């Protein structure tokens, strides 16, 4: 084997892992964006405190990880060159090592693909909750207290709104819009509720309805126990930011687009609460939000 071939194999081994993972990242993103589109415009989302700093921290962390990977490849390159130059690729040990590397590479590619898909869904969920939070701010001017990401028993309540009209446990669901639906002439922005089922353009769901009811019950049971106010009635609310919601039958509780939340909640009266009771409830929620979990 010539020095040129040896050095080429060494560079391929040293840098190959980095470029393979990057290839998985960009290919997964490319095919996802070709098949789906976001239901919201990220530029219109409510900005958070220190959002610019958080973005810079994330970017800097990514750069540090990238530099760490490149540095590892550079440092290991001389040793890889020596190993390749003196290796006997026909020996059982080399064949076994090659097989192990191949299996590890397949596993790494699989895990990378899985994590990229998870990252896409996490960012969708984050954007949906930010959109809802931006609309719930409008309730504060009408006397509501609003809380976000309240930790429960091994799950979280996306949003809680508390006012004299009652308590509302808001479950937010982010769903991508599929380009194939619009290409087939369907209304890719419309979600229809009918007889307990959520009908999207090309699929159906009912678990979000069950989840919203289950989580509202947990909130109600917890608040009744912690405040000793027996007449509480927490109302579940389900929202799909960026989707036009059409109701073809009466839902068990509000199922709305995120922009409908302020009007939907202020027009309801799930239970009549005094200002003192609202203060008691909010105190317990604040205690839970600020306690160590």
C-alpha positions as CSV (number, residue, x, y, z in Angstrom):
1,X,0.0,0.0,0.0
2,X,1.5,3.4,-1.0
3,X,1.8,6.3,1.4
4,X,-0.8,8.2,-0.5
5,X,-3.3,5.4,-0.1
6,X,-2.4,5.0,3.6
7,X,-2.9,8.7,4.3
8,X,-6.2,8.7,2.4
9,X,-7.6,5.8,4.4
10,X,-6.4,7.5,7.7
11,X,-8.1,10.8,6.9
12,X,-11.2,9.0,5.9
13,X,-11.3,7.1,9.2
14,X,-10.5,10.2,11.2
15,X,-13.0,12.5,9.6
16,X,-15.5,10.0,8.3
17,X,-17.6,9.8,11.5
18,X,-18.1,13.5,11.7
19,X,-19.2,13.8,8.1
20,X,-21.5,10.8,8.3
21,X,-23.3,12.3,11.3
22,X,-23.6,15.6,9.5
23,X,-24.9,13.8,6.4
24,X,-27.6,12.1,8.5
25,X,-28.5,15.5,10.1
26,X,-28.9,17.4,6.8
27,X,-30.5,14.6,4.9
28,X,-33.1,14.0,7.6
29,X,-33.9,17.7,7.8
30,X,-34.1,18.0,4.0
31,X,-36.6,15.2,3.5
32,X,-38.6,16.3,6.6
33,X,-38.9,19.9,5.2
34,X,-39.9,18.5,1.8
35,X,-42.8,16.5,3.3
36,X,-43.9,18.9,6.1
37,X,-44.2,22.5,6.9
38,X,-44.6,24.4,10.2
39,X,-48.1,25.5,11.2
40,X,-46.6,28.7,12.6
41,X,-44.2,31.5,11.5
42,X,-41.3,31.4,14.0
43,X,-40.7,35.1,13.4
44,X,-44.1,35.9,14.9
45,X,-43.6,34.0,18.2
46,X,-43.4,35.8,21.5
47,X,-39.8,36.4,22.5
48,X,-38.6,35.1,25.9
49,X,-36.4,36.9,28.5
50,X,-32.8,36.3,27.5
51,X,-33.8,34.6,24.3
52,X,-30.9,36.2,22.3
53,X,-28.5,35.1,25.0
54,X,-29.9,31.6,25.0
55,X,-29.5,31.4,21.3
56,X,-25.9,32.6,21.5
57,X,-25.2,30.1,24.3
58,X,-26.6,27.2,22.1
59,X,-24.6,28.4,19.1
60,X,-21.4,28.7,21.1
61,X,-22.0,25.2,22.6
62,X,-22.4,23.7,19.1
63,X,-19.2,25.4,18.0
64,X,-17.3,24.0,21.0
65,X,-18.6,20.5,20.2
66,X,-17.6,20.9,16.6
67,X,-14.2,22.0,17.5
68,X,-13.8,19.1,19.9
69,X,-14.7,16.7,17.2
70,X,-12.2,18.2,14.7
71,X,-9.5,18.4,17.3
72,X,-10.0,14.7,18.2
73,X,-9.7,13.8,14.5
74,X,-6.5,15.8,14.1
75,X,-4.9,14.4,17.2
76,X,-5.8,10.8,16.3
77,X,-4.7,11.2,12.7
78,X,-1.0,10.3,13.1
79,X,-1.8,7.2,15.1
80,X,-4.4,6.2,12.6
81,X,-1.8,6.6,9.8
82,X,0.7,4.4,11.7
83,X,-2.0,1.8,12.4
84,X,-3.1,1.6,8.8
85,X,0.5,1.4,7.5
86,X,1.3,-1.5,9.7
87,X,-2.0,-3.2,9.8
88,X,-2.6,-6.7,8.3
89,X,-6.1,-6.3,6.9
90,X,-6.4,-10.0,6.2
91,X,-5.8,-11.1,9.8
92,X,-8.8,-12.3,11.9
93,X,-8.2,-9.5,14.4
94,X,-8.4,-6.8,11.7
95,X,-11.5,-8.4,10.2
96,X,-13.2,-8.6,13.6
97,X,-12.3,-5.0,14.3
98,X,-13.6,-3.9,10.9
99,X,-16.9,-5.8,11.5
100,X,-17.2,-4.1,14.9
101,X,-16.6,-0.7,13.4
102,X,-19.2,-1.3,10.8
103,X,-21.9,-2.4,13.3
104,X,-21.0,0.6,15.5
105,X,-21.4,2.9,12.6
106,X,-24.8,1.5,11.6
107,X,-25.9,2.0,15.2
108,X,-24.6,5.5,15.4
109,X,-26.3,6.4,12.1
110,X,-29.6,5.0,13.4
111,X,-29.3,6.9,16.7
112,X,-28.4,10.1,15.0
113,X,-31.4,9.8,12.7
114,X,-33.7,9.1,15.7
115,X,-32.3,12.1,17.6
116,X,-32.7,14.5,14.7
117,X,-36.4,13.5,14.3
118,X,-36.8,14.0,18.1
119,X,-35.2,17.4,17.8
120,X,-37.6,18.4,15.0
121,X,-40.6,17.4,17.2
122,X,-39.2,19.1,20.2
123,X,-38.8,22.4,18.3
124,X,-42.3,22.1,17.0
125,X,-43.7,21.6,20.5
126,X,-41.6,24.5,21.8
127,X,-42.9,26.8,19.0
128,X,-46.5,25.8,19.7
129,X,-46.2,26.5,23.4
130,X,-44.6,29.9,22.7
131,X,-47.5,30.8,20.4
132,X,-50.0,29.8,23.1
133,X,-48.1,31.8,25.8
134,X,-48.2,34.8,23.6
135,X,-52.0,34.7,23.4
136,X,-52.5,33.9,27.1
137,X,-50.7,37.2,28.0
138,X,-53.9,38.9,26.8
139,X,-55.8,37.2,29.7
140,X,-53.7,38.9,32.3
141,X,-55.2,42.2,31.5
142,X,-58.6,40.6,32.2
143,X,-57.6,39.5,35.7
144,X,-56.3,36.0,35.0
145,X,-53.1,34.6,36.5
146,X,-51.2,32.5,33.9
147,X,-48.6,29.8,34.6
148,X,-46.6,27.7,32.2
149,X,-44.9,24.3,32.3
150,X,-46.3,23.3,35.7
151,X,-44.7,20.1,36.8
152,X,-47.0,17.3,37.8
153,X,-46.4,13.6,38.6
154,X,-44.0,12.5,35.9
155,X,-45.6,14.8,33.3
156,X,-46.3,18.6,32.9
157,X,-49.2,20.9,32.4
158,X,-48.4,23.1,29.5
159,X,-50.4,26.1,30.8
160,X,-52.7,27.0,33.7
161,X,-55.0,30.0,33.6
162,X,-56.8,30.9,36.9
163,X,-59.4,33.6,37.3
164,X,-62.7,34.3,39.0
165,X,-64.3,32.4,36.0
166,X,-62.5,29.2,37.0
167,X,-59.4,27.2,36.4
168,X,-58.3,26.1,32.9
169,X,-55.7,23.4,32.2
170,X,-54.5,24.1,28.6
171,X,-52.9,21.3,26.6
172,X,-51.0,22.5,23.6
173,X,-50.3,20.2,20.6
174,X,-48.0,21.0,17.7
175,X,-48.7,19.2,14.5
176,X,-46.9,19.7,11.2
177,X,-48.9,20.3,8.0
178,X,-48.1,17.8,5.3
179,X,-47.3,19.2,1.8
180,X,-48.9,16.1,0.3
181,X,-52.3,17.2,1.6
182,X,-52.2,20.5,-0.2
183,X,-50.8,18.8,-3.3
184,X,-53.9,16.5,-3.3
185,X,-56.2,19.5,-3.2
186,X,-57.1,19.1,0.5
187,X,-57.2,21.9,3.0
188,X,-54.0,21.2,4.8
189,X,-54.7,23.8,7.5
190,X,-58.1,22.4,8.7
191,X,-58.7,20.3,11.7
192,X,-62.2,18.9,12.2
193,X,-63.6,17.6,15.5
194,X,-66.5,15.2,15.1
195,X,-67.9,12.6,17.5
196,X,-64.9,12.5,19.8
197,X,-62.3,12.2,16.9
198,X,-59.9,14.8,15.7
199,X,-59.8,14.6,11.9
200,X,-56.7,16.0,10.3
201,X,-56.4,16.2,6.5
202,X,-54.8,12.7,6.2
203,X,-54.9,11.2,9.7
204,X,-57.1,11.0,12.8
205,X,-56.3,11.2,16.6
206,X,-58.2,11.0,19.8
207,X,-55.4,10.6,22.5
208,X,-54.9,14.4,22.9
209,X,-58.6,14.6,24.1
210,X,-58.1,11.9,26.6
211,X,-54.8,13.4,27.8
212,X,-56.3,16.9,28.3
213,X,-59.2,15.4,30.4
214,X,-56.8,13.3,32.4
215,X,-54.4,16.2,33.2
216,X,-57.3,18.6,34.1
217,X,-58.6,15.9,36.5
218,X,-55.1,15.7,38.1
219,X,-54.9,19.5,38.5
220,X,-58.4,19.6,40.1
221,X,-57.7,16.7,42.5
222,X,-54.3,18.3,43.5
223,X,-55.8,21.8,44.0
224,X,-58.8,20.5,46.0
225,X,-56.4,18.6,48.3
226,X,-53.9,21.5,48.7
227,X,-56.4,24.4,49.1
228,X,-59.3,22.5,50.7
229,X,-61.7,24.3,48.4
230,X,-64.2,21.6,47.5
231,X,-66.2,23.2,44.7
232,X,-63.3,23.5,42.2
233,X,-63.9,22.4,38.7
234,X,-60.9,22.6,36.4
235,X,-61.8,22.8,32.7
236,X,-59.5,21.1,30.2
237,X,-58.7,23.1,27.0
238,X,-57.0,21.6,23.9
239,X,-55.4,23.9,21.4
240,X,-53.6,23.3,18.1
241,X,-51.6,26.4,17.1
242,X,-51.7,27.3,13.5
243,X,-54.7,25.0,12.6
244,X,-58.2,26.1,11.7
245,X,-60.5,24.2,14.0
246,X,-64.0,23.3,12.8
247,X,-66.5,21.7,15.2
248,X,-69.0,19.4,13.5
249,X,-70.2,18.1,16.9
250,X,-70.2,19.5,20.4
251,X,-66.8,18.9,22.0
252,X,-66.6,17.9,25.7
253,X,-64.5,21.0,26.4
254,X,-63.0,23.8,24.3
255,X,-60.9,22.7,21.3
256,X,-59.5,25.8,19.7
257,X,-56.9,27.5,17.6
258,X,-54.4,29.3,19.8
259,X,-55.8,32.7,18.8
260,X,-59.2,31.8,20.0
261,X,-58.0,31.1,23.6
262,X,-58.6,34.6,25.1
263,X,-62.2,34.9,23.9
264,X,-62.9,31.2,24.7
265,X,-61.7,31.4,28.3
266,X,-63.2,34.8,29.1
267,X,-66.6,33.7,27.8
268,X,-66.7,30.5,30.0
269,X,-67.5,30.1,33.7
270,X,-66.4,26.7,34.8
271,X,-66.8,27.6,38.5
272,X,-67.3,30.8,40.3
273,X,-64.3,31.8,42.4
274,X,-63.8,34.6,44.9
275,X,-60.6,36.7,44.7
276,X,-59.5,35.1,48.0
277,X,-59.9,31.6,46.5
278,X,-58.0,32.7,43.3
279,X,-55.1,33.9,45.6
280,X,-55.1,30.5,47.5
281,X,-55.0,28.6,44.2
282,X,-52.3,30.7,42.7
283,X,-50.2,30.4,45.9
284,X,-50.2,26.6,45.6
285,X,-49.3,26.7,41.9
286,X,-46.4,29.2,42.6
287,X,-45.2,26.9,45.4
288,X,-45.2,24.0,43.0
289,X,-43.5,25.9,40.2
290,X,-40.7,27.2,42.4
291,X,-40.1,24.0,44.5
292,X,-37.2,21.7,43.6
293,X,-38.4,18.7,41.6
